[in-house]
Amino acid sequence: MHSVLCQGATVKNEGDSVLIGRIVKGGVAEKSGLLHEGDEILEINGVEIRGMSINDVCDLMVCIIVVTWHFRHM
């Protein structure tokens, strides 16, 4: 399993789930205080991401200027 850095956090696949691997100190995710290691990302701006590769998820996040995350704390 590997992880990819996007928006101040690393994301990783675990089965069909996309999880926050770690929060980058000083990054966007840490500054927002909304995401935590182990959280599952459910959708980004209305796009369900369950089953997507982490590379596709990061591509989606880079293409969107304003990102709305829906996640659940694990």
Summary of the structure (lengths in Angstrom):
residues: 74
radius of gyration: 10.8
end to end distance: 18.9
largest distance: 29.0
contacts: 200
relative contact order: 0.25
helix: 20%
strand: 38%
